[in-house]
Amino acid sequence: MPGDRSAVSSARTLATRQLTEWGLQGLQDATQMIVSELVTNAIRHSTGQIELRLIRHQVLTCEVSDTNPCTPRPRRARTMDEHGRGLFLVTNLSRRWGSRPIPGGKVVWAEQNLPHTSGLRSAAA
């Protein structure tokens, strides 16, 4: 995605489309907020292309990569501050989050628990 504000809306749309395909609409609101915050941070603090990946395995992982190698850290926003709350939202909406370096930048990721499905059928008597 391009590193401009239009990427935020596009990223939310792509995430929603993928969640629907996987039957995970129940995670839509939290995932859209996580995607919005991570993509917005990438736009603010890096230059160039941004990549979004959603990975579904034991958890749902949202990854956003950018060209800035600096590790993100939550800031304590004051009441009147316009910025500084995004990573606190990500912390509250995910089971855990973090970042890792990659060649030419970093990946910031957040994990969410998947809805519990046992996959077991009860036996008919």
ChimeraX commands (.cxc) that place a marker at each C-alpha (Angstrom):
marker #1 position 0.00,0.00,0.00 radius 0.5
marker #1 position 1.17,3.56,-0.51 radius 0.5
marker #1 position 2.44,5.36,2.56 radius 0.5
marker #1 position -0.33,7.98,2.63 radius 0.5
marker #1 position -3.61,8.44,4.50 radius 0.5
marker #1 position -5.62,6.64,1.81 radius 0.5
marker #1 position -3.93,3.43,2.95 radius 0.5
marker #1 position -5.83,3.41,6.26 radius 0.5
marker #1 position -9.26,3.07,4.66 radius 0.5
marker #1 position -7.98,0.57,2.11 radius 0.5
marker #1 position -6.37,-1.53,4.85 radius 0.5
marker #1 position -9.62,-1.65,6.87 radius 0.5
marker #1 position -11.56,-2.70,3.77 radius 0.5
marker #1 position -9.06,-5.44,2.91 radius 0.5
marker #1 position -9.05,-6.73,6.49 radius 0.5
marker #1 position -12.86,-6.82,6.60 radius 0.5
marker #1 position -13.00,-8.68,3.30 radius 0.5
marker #1 position -10.51,-11.30,4.54 radius 0.5
marker #1 position -12.29,-11.76,7.89 radius 0.5
marker #1 position -15.58,-12.29,6.04 radius 0.5
marker #1 position -13.95,-14.88,3.79 radius 0.5
marker #1 position -12.69,-16.72,6.88 radius 0.5
marker #1 position -16.05,-16.43,8.69 radius 0.5
marker #1 position -14.53,-14.26,11.43 radius 0.5
marker #1 position -16.90,-11.28,11.27 radius 0.5
marker #1 position -17.02,-11.27,15.08 radius 0.5
marker #1 position -13.45,-9.95,15.10 radius 0.5
marker #1 position -14.19,-7.19,12.59 radius 0.5
marker #1 position -14.48,-4.18,14.92 radius 0.5
marker #1 position -11.34,-4.93,16.94 radius 0.5
marker #1 position -9.35,-5.89,13.83 radius 0.5
marker #1 position -10.35,-2.72,11.99 radius 0.5
marker #1 position -9.19,-0.62,14.97 radius 0.5
marker #1 position -5.89,-2.51,15.24 radius 0.5
marker #1 position -5.29,-2.21,11.48 radius 0.5
marker #1 position -6.14,1.51,11.56 radius 0.5
marker #1 position -3.74,2.21,14.40 radius 0.5
marker #1 position -0.84,0.16,13.03 radius 0.5
marker #1 position -1.17,1.54,9.49 radius 0.5
marker #1 position -1.53,5.11,10.80 radius 0.5
marker #1 position 1.65,4.70,12.86 radius 0.5
marker #1 position 3.47,3.33,9.82 radius 0.5
marker #1 position 2.39,6.34,7.76 radius 0.5
marker #1 position 3.41,8.81,10.47 radius 0.5
marker #1 position 6.79,7.33,11.30 radius 0.5
marker #1 position 8.14,5.93,8.02 radius 0.5
marker #1 position 8.38,6.62,4.33 radius 0.5
marker #1 position 7.60,4.42,1.38 radius 0.5
marker #1 position 5.38,1.40,1.00 radius 0.5
marker #1 position 3.45,-0.28,3.81 radius 0.5
marker #1 position 2.45,-3.93,3.82 radius 0.5
marker #1 position -0.50,-5.46,5.68 radius 0.5
marker #1 position -0.82,-9.20,6.35 radius 0.5
marker #1 position -3.49,-11.10,8.24 radius 0.5
marker #1 position -2.48,-14.59,9.28 radius 0.5
marker #1 position -4.95,-17.11,10.66 radius 0.5
marker #1 position -3.60,-20.09,12.59 radius 0.5
marker #1 position -4.03,-20.68,16.35 radius 0.5
marker #1 position -4.63,-16.91,16.62 radius 0.5
marker #1 position -5.37,-14.08,14.21 radius 0.5
marker #1 position -2.20,-12.10,13.62 radius 0.5
marker #1 position -2.22,-8.67,12.02 radius 0.5
marker #1 position 1.17,-7.56,10.68 radius 0.5
marker #1 position 2.08,-4.14,9.29 radius 0.5
marker #1 position 5.54,-3.64,7.86 radius 0.5
marker #1 position 7.18,-0.31,7.09 radius 0.5
marker #1 position 10.58,1.18,6.31 radius 0.5
marker #1 position 11.35,2.66,9.74 radius 0.5
marker #1 position 13.65,0.42,11.82 radius 0.5
marker #1 position 12.72,2.09,15.14 radius 0.5
marker #1 position 10.75,0.00,17.62 radius 0.5
marker #1 position 7.38,1.52,18.52 radius 0.5
marker #1 position 6.57,2.21,22.14 radius 0.5
marker #1 position 3.39,3.34,23.85 radius 0.5
marker #1 position 3.40,6.96,24.95 radius 0.5
marker #1 position 1.46,8.40,27.82 radius 0.5
marker #1 position -0.87,10.89,26.12 radius 0.5
marker #1 position -2.13,13.83,28.12 radius 0.5
marker #1 position -5.79,14.83,28.04 radius 0.5
marker #1 position -5.37,17.44,25.30 radius 0.5
marker #1 position -2.88,15.49,23.14 radius 0.5
marker #1 position -4.15,14.51,19.70 radius 0.5
marker #1 position -1.72,11.61,19.32 radius 0.5
marker #1 position -0.19,8.94,21.51 radius 0.5
marker #1 position -3.10,6.61,22.28 radius 0.5
marker #1 position -2.88,4.19,19.34 radius 0.5
marker #1 position -0.63,1.56,20.88 radius 0.5
marker #1 position -2.67,1.63,24.10 radius 0.5
marker #1 position -5.72,0.78,21.99 radius 0.5
marker #1 position -3.80,-2.02,20.29 radius 0.5
marker #1 position -2.73,-3.31,23.73 radius 0.5
marker #1 position -6.34,-3.36,24.93 radius 0.5
marker #1 position -7.75,-4.99,21.77 radius 0.5
marker #1 position -5.14,-7.72,21.32 radius 0.5
marker #1 position -3.88,-10.57,23.45 radius 0.5
marker #1 position -0.33,-9.33,22.81 radius 0.5
marker #1 position 1.62,-7.24,20.32 radius 0.5
marker #1 position 5.21,-6.47,19.44 radius 0.5
marker #1 position 7.65,-5.73,16.66 radius 0.5
marker #1 position 10.58,-7.36,14.95 radius 0.5
marker #1 position 13.25,-6.00,12.64 radius 0.5
marker #1 position 13.29,-6.95,8.98 radius 0.5
marker #1 position 15.71,-5.89,6.25 radius 0.5
marker #1 position 14.86,-2.29,5.44 radius 0.5
marker #1 position 12.48,-1.68,8.36 radius 0.5
marker #1 position 10.29,-3.52,10.84 radius 0.5
marker #1 position 7.06,-5.46,11.28 radius 0.5
marker #1 position 4.62,-4.51,14.01 radius 0.5
marker #1 position 2.20,-7.31,14.86 radius 0.5
marker #1 position -0.82,-7.85,17.10 radius 0.5
marker #1 position -2.52,-11.14,17.95 radius 0.5
marker #1 position -6.18,-11.75,18.72 radius 0.5
marker #1 position -7.74,-14.94,20.03 radius 0.5
marker #1 position -9.91,-16.78,17.55 radius 0.5
marker #1 position -13.48,-17.64,18.56 radius 0.5
marker #1 position -13.62,-21.06,20.23 radius 0.5
marker #1 position -15.03,-23.80,18.05 radius 0.5
marker #1 position -14.74,-27.36,19.21 radius 0.5
marker #1 position -15.43,-28.98,15.86 radius 0.5
marker #1 position -16.95,-31.95,17.70 radius 0.5
marker #1 position -20.40,-33.26,16.97 radius 0.5
marker #1 position -22.55,-34.72,19.66 radius 0.5
marker #1 position -23.58,-38.31,19.06 radius 0.5
marker #1 position -27.26,-38.91,18.34 radius 0.5
marker #1 position -28.94,-41.34,20.75 radius 0.5
marker link #1:1,2 radius 0.2
marker link #1:2,3 radius 0.2
marker link #1:3,4 radius 0.2
marker link #1:4,5 radius 0.2
marker link #1:5,6 radius 0.2
marker link #1:6,7 radius 0.2
marker link #1:7,8 radius 0.2
marker link #1:8,9 radius 0.2
marker link #1:9,10 radius 0.2
marker link #1:10,11 radius 0.2
marker link #1:11,12 radius 0.2
marker link #1:12,13 radius 0.2
marker link #1:13,14 radius 0.2
marker link #1:14,15 radius 0.2
marker link #1:15,16 radius 0.2
marker link #1:16,17 radius 0.2
marker link #1:17,18 radius 0.2
marker link #1:18,19 radius 0.2
marker link #1:19,20 radius 0.2
marker link #1:20,21 radius 0.2
marker link #1:21,22 radius 0.2
marker link #1:22,23 radius 0.2
marker link #1:23,24 radius 0.2
marker link #1:24,25 radius 0.2
marker link #1:25,26 radius 0.2
marker link #1:26,27 radius 0.2
marker link #1:27,28 radius 0.2
marker link #1:28,29 radius 0.2
marker link #1:29,30 radius 0.2
marker link #1:30,31 radius 0.2
marker link #1:31,32 radius 0.2
marker link #1:32,33 radius 0.2
marker link #1:33,34 radius 0.2
marker link #1:34,35 radius 0.2
marker link #1:35,36 radius 0.2
marker link #1:36,37 radius 0.2
marker link #1:37,38 radius 0.2
marker link #1:38,39 radius 0.2
marker link #1:39,40 radius 0.2
marker link #1:40,41 radius 0.2
marker link #1:41,42 radius 0.2
marker link #1:42,43 radius 0.2
marker link #1:43,44 radius 0.2
marker link #1:44,45 radius 0.2
marker link #1:45,46 radius 0.2
marker link #1:46,47 radius 0.2
marker link #1:47,48 radius 0.2
marker link #1:48,49 radius 0.2
marker link #1:49,50 radius 0.2
marker link #1:50,51 radius 0.2
marker link #1:51,52 radius 0.2
marker link #1:52,53 radius 0.2
marker link #1:53,54 radius 0.2
marker link #1:54,55 radius 0.2
marker link #1:55,56 radius 0.2
marker link #1:56,57 radius 0.2
marker link #1:57,58 radius 0.2
marker link #1:58,59 radius 0.2
marker link #1:59,60 radius 0.2
marker link #1:60,61 radius 0.2
marker link #1:61,62 radius 0.2
marker link #1:62,63 radius 0.2
marker link #1:63,64 radius 0.2
marker link #1:64,65 radius 0.2
marker link #1:65,66 radius 0.2
marker link #1:66,67 radius 0.2
marker link #1:67,68 radius 0.2
marker link #1:68,69 radius 0.2
marker link #1:69,70 radius 0.2
marker link #1:70,71 radius 0.2
marker link #1:71,72 radius 0.2
marker link #1:72,73 radius 0.2
marker link #1:73,74 radius 0.2
marker link #1:74,75 radius 0.2
marker link #1:75,76 radius 0.2
marker link #1:76,77 radius 0.2
marker link #1:77,78 radius 0.2
marker link #1:78,79 radius 0.2
marker link #1:79,80 radius 0.2
marker link #1:80,81 radius 0.2
marker link #1:81,82 radius 0.2
marker link #1:82,83 radius 0.2
marker link #1:83,84 radius 0.2
marker link #1:84,85 radius 0.2
marker link #1:85,86 radius 0.2
marker link #1:86,87 radius 0.2
marker link #1:87,88 radius 0.2
marker link #1:88,89 radius 0.2
marker link #1:89,90 radius 0.2
marker link #1:90,91 radius 0.2
marker link #1:91,92 radius 0.2
marker link #1:92,93 radius 0.2
marker link #1:93,94 radius 0.2
marker link #1:94,95 radius 0.2
marker link #1:95,96 radius 0.2
marker link #1:96,97 radius 0.2
marker link #1:97,98 radius 0.2
marker link #1:98,99 radius 0.2
marker link #1:99,100 radius 0.2
marker link #1:100,101 radius 0.2
marker link #1:101,102 radius 0.2
marker link #1:102,103 radius 0.2
marker link #1:103,104 radius 0.2
marker link #1:104,105 radius 0.2
marker link #1:105,106 radius 0.2
marker link #1:106,107 radius 0.2
marker link #1:107,108 radius 0.2
marker link #1:108,109 radius 0.2
marker link #1:109,110 radius 0.2
marker link #1:110,111 radius 0.2
marker link #1:111,112 radius 0.2
marker link #1:112,113 radius 0.2
marker link #1:113,114 radius 0.2
marker link #1:114,115 radius 0.2
marker link #1:115,116 radius 0.2
marker link #1:116,117 radius 0.2
marker link #1:117,118 radius 0.2
marker link #1:118,119 radius 0.2
marker link #1:119,120 radius 0.2
marker link #1:120,121 radius 0.2
marker link #1:121,122 radius 0.2
marker link #1:122,123 radius 0.2
marker link #1:123,124 radius 0.2
marker link #1:124,125 radius 0.2
view
